[in-house]
Amino acid sequence: MDDLQASNPNYPTLHFLVRYGEWVVTIVALVPIVLGGWAMSAGWSYLYAVAGVAAGAFLYLVLRALVELIRVIVDMLLPK
């Protein structure tokens, strides 16, 4: 790693989450909801759909908080 790159790191993952975090959170939170609905429609118990909705809501809240925390960190600590 050269001196310029070492003194000014890029952090592409953080910048990706700042830019596309809302979409990532929404898609990840919808996965257990869709899987629960699929399981219920495949003849399994309706509890899989309920668990999918609960897991999706929990994932949405946790990941949304993580994206907001990353945005604060990037805004306050990374050079512009």
Backbone as CSV, one residue per row, in Angstrom:
resi,resn,N_x,N_y,N_z,CA_x,CA_y,CA_z,C_x,C_y,C_z
1,MET,0.856,-1.174,0.000,0.000,0.000,0.000,0.902,1.237,0.000
2,ASP,0.667,2.146,-0.923,1.518,3.329,-0.972,1.088,4.350,0.085
3,ASP,1.884,5.400,0.231,1.643,6.380,1.295,0.341,7.144,1.105
4,LEU,-0.022,7.483,-0.131,-1.256,8.227,-0.377,-2.473,7.394,-0.012
5,GLN,-2.453,6.126,-0.378,-3.576,5.250,-0.066,-3.659,4.972,1.432
6,ALA,-2.552,4.870,2.097,-2.551,4.604,3.537,-3.037,5.806,4.319
7,SER,-2.751,7.008,3.852,-3.170,8.195,4.585,-4.617,8.584,4.292
8,ASN,-5.194,8.072,3.200,-6.565,8.413,2.843,-7.312,7.147,2.423
9,PRO,-7.730,6.320,3.381,-8.418,5.074,3.034,-9.777,5.356,2.392
10,ASN,-10.254,4.407,1.598,-11.441,4.625,0.786,-12.737,4.118,1.429
11,TYR,-12.730,2.957,2.067,-13.890,2.326,2.708,-15.065,2.176,1.738
12,PRO,-14.940,1.376,0.702,-16.018,1.266,-0.284,-17.298,0.653,0.272
13,THR,-17.195,-0.252,1.224,-18.401,-0.863,1.785,-19.234,0.158,2.552
14,LEU,-18.584,1.013,3.315,-19.316,2.049,4.038,-20.012,3.010,3.078
15,HIS,-19.318,3.386,2.028,-19.920,4.298,1.055,-21.072,3.628,0.301
16,PHE,-20.952,2.333,0.042,-22.046,1.599,-0.581,-23.275,1.589,0.322
17,LEU,-23.071,1.335,1.618,-24.204,1.307,2.543,-24.802,2.687,2.767
18,VAL,-23.997,3.731,2.712,-24.549,5.078,2.828,-25.441,5.371,1.632
19,ARG,-24.982,4.975,0.455,-25.725,5.282,-0.762,-26.954,4.382,-0.942
20,TYR,-26.790,3.076,-0.745,-27.851,2.120,-1.059,-28.393,1.403,0.176
21,GLY,-28.164,1.932,1.347,-28.575,1.263,2.577,-30.066,1.010,2.689
22,GLU,-30.876,1.970,2.233,-32.336,1.798,2.308,-32.785,0.588,1.488
23,TRP,-32.224,0.456,0.288,-32.595,-0.678,-0.558,-32.116,-1.995,0.030
24,VAL,-30.921,-2.006,0.549,-30.378,-3.232,1.140,-31.232,-3.675,2.328
25,VAL,-31.578,-2.724,3.189,-32.397,-3.038,4.361,-33.757,-3.575,3.935
26,THR,-34.382,-2.928,2.973,-35.712,-3.352,2.533,-35.680,-4.744,1.926
27,ILE,-34.710,-5.007,1.061,-34.640,-6.315,0.407,-34.337,-7.419,1.418
28,VAL,-33.402,-7.172,2.320,-33.055,-8.189,3.319,-34.228,-8.452,4.260
29,ALA,-34.981,-7.410,4.615,-36.122,-7.587,5.514,-37.285,-8.291,4.820
30,LEU,-37.376,-8.178,3.507,-38.460,-8.848,2.790,-38.214,-10.336,2.575
31,VAL,-36.982,-10.763,2.651,-36.660,-12.178,2.404,-37.390,-13.122,3.360
32,PRO,-37.332,-12.926,4.692,-38.063,-13.871,5.557,-39.578,-13.775,5.404
33,ILE,-40.087,-12.600,5.033,-41.526,-12.467,4.817,-41.958,-13.282,3.604
34,VAL,-41.195,-13.186,2.534,-41.507,-13.952,1.320,-41.357,-15.444,1.581
35,LEU,-40.305,-15.837,2.269,-40.114,-17.258,2.570,-41.224,-17.799,3.473
36,GLY,-41.656,-16.997,4.438,-42.767,-17.427,5.296,-44.063,-17.573,4.516
37,GLY,-44.315,-16.629,3.608,-45.515,-16.751,2.758,-45.431,-17.946,1.830
38,TRP,-44.224,-18.187,1.306,-44.043,-19.361,0.451,-44.271,-20.647,1.235
39,ALA,-43.755,-20.713,2.458,-43.926,-21.914,3.286,-45.396,-22.149,3.598
40,MET,-46.127,-21.074,3.894,-47.550,-21.228,4.190,-48.311,-21.683,2.934
41,SER,-47.964,-21.120,1.779,-48.667,-21.508,0.554,-48.289,-22.920,0.102
42,ALA,-47.149,-23.413,0.557,-46.733,-24.773,0.220,-47.402,-25.813,1.108
43,GLY,-48.239,-25.358,2.036,-48.972,-26.294,2.863,-48.434,-26.447,4.272
44,TRP,-47.421,-25.707,4.610,-46.899,-25.761,5.960,-47.772,-24.895,6.857
45,SER,-47.461,-24.848,8.102,-48.267,-24.117,9.076,-48.245,-22.609,8.806
46,TYR,-49.339,-21.939,9.166,-49.401,-20.483,9.028,-48.410,-19.790,9.973
47,LEU,-47.923,-20.535,10.968,-46.955,-19.959,11.901,-45.648,-19.579,11.208
48,TYR,-45.331,-20.240,10.090,-44.134,-19.847,9.332,-44.303,-18.449,8.748
49,ALA,-45.506,-18.122,8.295,-45.761,-16.776,7.777,-45.692,-15.748,8.901
50,VAL,-46.232,-16.079,10.052,-46.168,-15.171,11.200,-44.717,-14.967,11.641
51,ALA,-43.977,-16.060,11.691,-42.557,-15.953,12.063,-41.783,-15.156,11.018
52,GLY,-42.131,-15.309,9.752,-41.478,-14.542,8.702,-41.736,-13.056,8.828
53,VAL,-42.963,-12.686,9.149,-43.284,-11.269,9.348,-42.547,-10.720,10.568
54,ALA,-42.516,-11.483,11.634,-41.805,-11.034,12.841,-40.310,-10.902,12.573
55,ALA,-39.732,-11.879,11.887,-38.300,-11.812,11.569,-37.997,-10.660,10.622
56,GLY,-38.879,-10.419,9.659,-38.688,-9.305,8.740,-38.748,-7.965,9.444
57,ALA,-39.696,-7.816,10.360,-39.798,-6.563,11.115,-38.567,-6.357,11.993
58,PHE,-38.116,-7.425,12.636,-36.926,-7.320,13.482,-35.694,-6.974,12.654
59,LEU,-35.519,-7.652,11.530,-34.379,-7.358,10.662,-34.428,-5.926,10.153
60,TYR,-35.622,-5.452,9.807,-35.742,-4.088,9.310,-35.300,-3.080,10.374
61,LEU,-35.758,-3.269,11.595,-35.392,-2.338,12.662,-33.899,-2.365,12.966
62,VAL,-33.332,-3.554,13.068,-31.918,-3.667,13.411,-31.029,-3.145,12.278
63,LEU,-31.332,-3.543,11.055,-30.503,-3.102,9.936,-30.684,-1.622,9.645
64,ARG,-31.880,-1.104,9.855,-32.087,0.334,9.664,-31.259,1.134,10.673
65,ALA,-31.227,0.669,11.909,-30.403,1.330,12.919,-28.921,1.234,12.558
66,LEU,-28.499,0.100,12.026,-27.101,-0.058,11.626,-26.744,0.898,10.485
67,VAL,-27.619,1.043,9.505,-27.357,1.956,8.390,-27.299,3.395,8.891
68,GLU,-28.193,3.757,9.791,-28.152,5.119,10.340,-26.867,5.356,11.129
69,LEU,-26.425,4.360,11.872,-25.168,4.469,12.613,-23.986,4.612,11.662
70,ILE,-23.984,3.861,10.599,-22.926,3.973,9.602,-22.937,5.353,8.969
71,ARG,-24.108,5.901,8.699,-24.189,7.243,8.117,-23.617,8.293,9.070
72,VAL,-23.900,8.160,10.350,-23.353,9.103,11.329,-21.838,8.972,11.383
73,ILE,-21.335,7.759,11.399,-19.894,7.540,11.447,-19.218,8.126,10.219
74,VAL,-19.772,7.868,9.062,-19.178,8.378,7.826,-19.223,9.899,7.795
75,ASP,-20.331,10.452,8.245,-20.486,11.908,8.218,-19.524,12.599,9.190
76,MET,-19.328,12.004,10.360,-18.527,12.682,11.380,-17.045,12.336,11.339
77,LEU,-16.703,11.110,10.967,-15.329,10.668,11.155,-14.505,10.526,9.882
78,LEU,-15.132,10.308,8.759,-14.354,10.121,7.542,-14.136,11.456,6.858
79,PRO,-12.958,11.655,6.318,-12.702,12.916,5.610,-13.516,12.986,4.325
80,LYS,-13.875,14.186,3.965,-14.695,14.375,2.773,-13.861,14.726,1.581
